[in-house]
Amino acid sequence: MRSNDPMTDDTAQRSFRDLLHAQRVWDTELPAFDPETAPPAPLALFHTWFAETVAAGQPEPHAMALATADAEGLPDVRTLLLHDADERGWHFASHATSAKGHQLAARPHAALGFYWPAQGRQVRVRGPVVRCTPAESHADLHARSTGALAAALTGAQSEVVGSVAELHRTADAAWDRAVAEPDTEAPTWTRYVVEPAEVEFFQGDARRRHVRLRYRRTEGGGTGGGTGGDWTRELLWP
């Protein structure tokens, strides 16, 4: 809520801007990246960068932004966890009845964004999205923690909740059920795969000589991250 005092509002805004402009990025030595040494397909490079990011101590390196579009074509974005990256593509999971589930059912394309400041790196993935089989979705859920199963069992993701008390009651009941019935089904839980059409690797540089390497799938190149020669590599201006 805004105050009725414009002087107070102006002071708060200046304070925010001062704080914002005081922030710095990449206060560490950044690795070099020679795109000439990059593999012919993006999956191997993603695996290498992910391992190097983990070794560098990046918190939650498997967290990523998932962007989708709603029924009007307006963008939507949220942060969730990567479940795998293999020859098929980049995997994540959610409820088919959630906002993103409905959006993907209507417009089955998405973009992913990884940001790893410990090494000044970003990875972007764009492409069509496919649903995995029910068996794969079941296995995905039950390979995770009790908390993940409990969250899935609430089954009301993105819906309006009446109060924090209701949220707690439902969550506690779901937790108890997850503990008592660890193999129980969560019918709407769905594993998805982004089949990459483009994958971009960004390596930051303290002097702003950032390196951007984009892999773009060639016509008729199939699906998945691939290890074959069905990708075009392009350097982009930062």
C-alpha positions as CSV (number, residue, x, y, z in Angstrom):
1,M,0.0,0.0,0.0
2,R,1.3,3.5,-0.9
3,S,1.5,6.1,1.8
4,N,-0.2,9.5,1.6
5,D,3.1,11.3,1.9
6,P,4.9,11.7,-1.5
7,M,8.1,12.6,0.3
8,T,8.1,9.2,2.0
9,D,7.4,7.5,-1.3
10,D,10.2,9.3,-3.0
11,T,12.6,8.5,-0.2
12,A,11.7,4.8,-0.3
13,Q,12.1,4.7,-4.1
14,R,15.5,6.4,-4.0
15,S,16.6,4.0,-1.2
16,F,15.5,1.1,-3.4
17,R,17.4,2.4,-6.5
18,D,20.5,3.1,-4.4
19,L,20.4,-0.4,-3.1
20,L,19.7,-1.9,-6.6
21,H,22.6,0.0,-8.2
22,A,25.0,-1.0,-5.5
23,Q,24.7,-4.6,-6.4
24,R,27.5,-6.3,-8.3
25,V,27.7,-9.4,-10.4
26,W,30.3,-12.1,-10.7
27,D,32.5,-11.1,-7.8
28,T,34.7,-14.1,-8.6
29,E,37.1,-15.3,-11.3
30,L,35.1,-16.6,-14.2
31,P,36.0,-19.6,-16.3
32,A,37.0,-19.3,-19.9
33,F,34.9,-20.8,-22.7
34,D,36.3,-21.5,-26.1
35,P,33.3,-22.2,-28.4
36,E,35.6,-23.9,-30.9
37,T,36.0,-26.8,-28.4
38,A,32.2,-27.2,-27.9
39,P,30.8,-30.6,-28.9
40,P,28.6,-31.0,-32.0
41,A,25.4,-31.3,-29.9
42,P,24.3,-29.4,-26.8
43,L,23.5,-32.2,-24.4
44,A,27.2,-33.1,-23.6
45,L,28.0,-29.4,-23.1
46,F,25.1,-29.0,-20.7
47,H,26.2,-32.1,-18.7
48,T,29.8,-30.7,-18.5
49,W,28.6,-27.2,-17.4
50,F,26.2,-28.6,-14.9
51,A,29.0,-30.7,-13.3
52,E,31.4,-27.7,-13.2
53,T,28.6,-25.6,-11.7
54,V,28.1,-28.1,-8.9
55,A,31.8,-28.3,-8.3
56,A,31.9,-24.5,-8.1
57,G,29.4,-24.6,-5.2
58,Q,26.4,-23.1,-7.0
59,P,23.3,-23.5,-4.7
60,E,20.4,-25.3,-6.3
61,P,22.0,-25.6,-9.8
62,H,19.0,-27.8,-10.9
63,A,16.6,-24.9,-10.4
64,M,15.4,-23.4,-13.6
65,A,12.8,-20.9,-15.0
66,L,10.0,-22.5,-17.1
67,A,8.2,-20.1,-19.5
68,T,4.9,-21.0,-21.1
69,A,2.0,-19.0,-22.7
70,D,-1.6,-18.8,-21.6
71,A,-4.7,-19.1,-23.7
72,E,-4.3,-15.5,-24.9
73,G,-0.7,-16.0,-25.8
74,L,0.6,-14.0,-22.8
75,P,3.8,-15.2,-21.2
76,D,4.0,-16.9,-17.8
77,V,7.0,-18.0,-15.9
78,R,7.9,-19.8,-12.7
79,T,10.9,-21.6,-11.1
80,L,11.0,-25.3,-10.7
81,L,13.5,-28.2,-10.7
82,L,15.1,-30.1,-13.5
83,H,14.4,-33.8,-13.3
84,D,16.7,-35.1,-16.1
85,A,18.5,-34.0,-19.3
86,D,19.0,-36.9,-21.7
87,E,18.7,-37.8,-25.4
88,R,15.0,-37.0,-25.3
89,G,15.4,-33.5,-23.9
90,W,15.1,-31.6,-20.6
91,H,12.6,-33.1,-18.1
92,F,10.4,-31.6,-15.4
93,A,7.1,-32.5,-13.7
94,S,4.0,-30.9,-12.5
95,H,0.2,-31.5,-12.2
96,A,-1.6,-31.6,-15.5
97,T,-4.3,-29.6,-13.8
98,S,-2.0,-26.8,-12.7
99,A,-1.8,-23.5,-14.6
100,K,1.3,-24.6,-16.5
101,G,-0.3,-28.0,-17.2
102,H,-3.3,-26.3,-18.8
103,Q,-1.1,-23.9,-20.7
104,L,1.1,-26.7,-22.0
105,A,-2.0,-28.7,-23.1
106,A,-3.2,-25.8,-25.2
107,R,0.2,-24.6,-26.4
108,P,2.8,-27.4,-26.0
109,H,5.9,-25.3,-26.3
110,A,8.1,-23.9,-23.6
111,A,11.4,-22.2,-22.8
112,L,13.8,-23.0,-19.9
113,G,16.4,-20.7,-18.3
114,F,19.3,-21.7,-16.0
115,Y,21.4,-19.1,-14.3
116,W,24.6,-20.1,-12.5
117,P,26.2,-16.9,-11.1
118,A,29.0,-18.9,-9.5
119,Q,30.5,-19.2,-12.9
120,G,28.7,-16.4,-14.8
121,R,26.8,-18.8,-16.9
122,Q,23.4,-19.2,-18.4
123,V,21.7,-21.9,-20.5
124,R,18.5,-21.4,-22.4
125,V,16.4,-24.1,-24.0
126,R,13.4,-23.7,-26.3
127,G,11.2,-26.3,-28.0
128,P,8.0,-28.3,-28.1
129,V,6.9,-30.1,-25.0
130,V,5.6,-33.7,-24.8
131,R,4.0,-35.6,-22.0
132,C,5.7,-38.8,-20.7
133,T,3.7,-42.0,-20.1
134,P,1.7,-42.5,-16.9
135,A,4.2,-45.1,-15.9
136,E,7.1,-42.7,-16.3
137,S,5.2,-40.0,-14.4
138,H,4.5,-42.4,-11.5
139,A,8.1,-43.5,-11.4
140,D,9.2,-39.9,-11.4
141,L,7.1,-39.0,-8.4
142,H,8.0,-42.0,-6.3
143,A,11.7,-41.5,-6.9
144,R,11.5,-38.2,-5.0
145,S,11.1,-37.3,-1.3
146,T,8.1,-37.8,1.0
147,G,7.6,-34.1,0.9
148,A,7.3,-34.2,-2.9
149,L,4.7,-36.9,-2.8
150,A,2.8,-35.0,-0.1
151,A,2.8,-31.9,-2.2
152,A,1.5,-33.9,-5.2
153,L,-1.2,-35.5,-3.1
154,T,-2.9,-32.1,-2.3
155,G,-3.8,-32.1,-6.0
156,A,-5.0,-28.4,-6.1
157,Q,-1.9,-26.6,-7.5
158,S,-2.7,-23.1,-8.7
159,E,-6.2,-23.1,-7.3
160,V,-7.4,-20.5,-4.7
161,V,-7.1,-21.6,-1.1
162,G,-9.3,-20.1,1.6
163,S,-6.8,-19.6,4.3
164,V,-3.3,-20.5,5.7
165,A,-5.1,-22.7,8.2
166,E,-6.7,-24.7,5.4
167,L,-3.4,-24.9,3.6
168,H,-1.8,-26.4,6.7
169,R,-4.6,-28.8,7.4
170,T,-4.5,-30.2,3.9
171,A,-0.7,-30.3,3.7
172,D,-0.5,-32.1,7.0
173,A,-3.1,-34.7,6.0
174,A,-1.2,-35.2,2.7
175,W,2.1,-35.7,4.5
176,D,0.5,-38.3,6.8
177,R,-0.8,-40.1,3.8
178,A,2.5,-40.0,2.0
179,V,4.2,-41.6,5.0
180,A,1.5,-44.3,5.4
181,E,1.1,-45.0,1.7
182,P,4.4,-44.3,-0.1
183,D,3.2,-46.0,-3.3
184,T,-0.1,-44.2,-3.5
185,E,-1.0,-42.6,-6.8
186,A,-1.2,-38.9,-7.7
187,P,-3.2,-39.2,-10.9
188,T,-2.6,-35.7,-12.2
189,W,1.2,-35.8,-11.6
190,T,2.8,-35.6,-15.1
191,R,6.4,-35.7,-16.3
192,Y,7.1,-33.5,-19.3
193,V,10.0,-33.3,-21.7
194,V,11.1,-30.1,-23.6
195,E,12.5,-31.4,-26.9
196,P,15.1,-28.8,-27.8
197,A,14.9,-26.8,-31.0
198,E,17.4,-24.3,-29.7
199,V,19.9,-24.4,-26.8
200,E,22.0,-21.4,-26.0
201,F,25.1,-21.3,-23.7
202,F,26.2,-17.9,-22.3
203,Q,29.5,-17.4,-20.6
204,G,29.9,-14.1,-18.9
205,D,33.1,-12.0,-18.9
206,A,34.1,-9.3,-16.5
207,R,35.0,-7.0,-19.4
208,R,31.6,-7.7,-21.1
209,R,33.1,-9.9,-23.8
210,H,30.4,-12.4,-23.2
211,V,30.4,-15.6,-25.3
212,R,27.0,-16.8,-26.6
213,L,26.9,-20.1,-28.4
214,R,23.6,-21.2,-29.9
215,Y,22.8,-24.7,-31.1
216,R,19.9,-24.6,-33.6
217,R,18.4,-27.8,-34.8
218,T,18.6,-28.3,-38.5
219,E,15.6,-29.1,-40.6
220,G,14.7,-32.8,-40.2
221,G,17.2,-33.2,-37.4
222,G,14.9,-35.3,-35.1
223,T,14.3,-34.6,-31.5
224,G,16.2,-34.6,-28.2
225,G,19.5,-33.2,-27.1
226,G,21.3,-35.6,-29.4
227,T,24.9,-36.5,-29.9
228,G,24.8,-36.6,-33.7
229,G,25.5,-33.9,-36.3
230,D,21.9,-32.5,-36.6
231,W,22.7,-29.2,-35.1
232,T,24.0,-25.8,-36.4
233,R,26.3,-23.9,-34.0
234,E,26.2,-20.1,-34.2
235,L,28.1,-17.4,-32.2
236,L,25.8,-14.5,-31.2
237,W,26.6,-10.9,-30.3
238,P,26.1,-10.4,-26.5
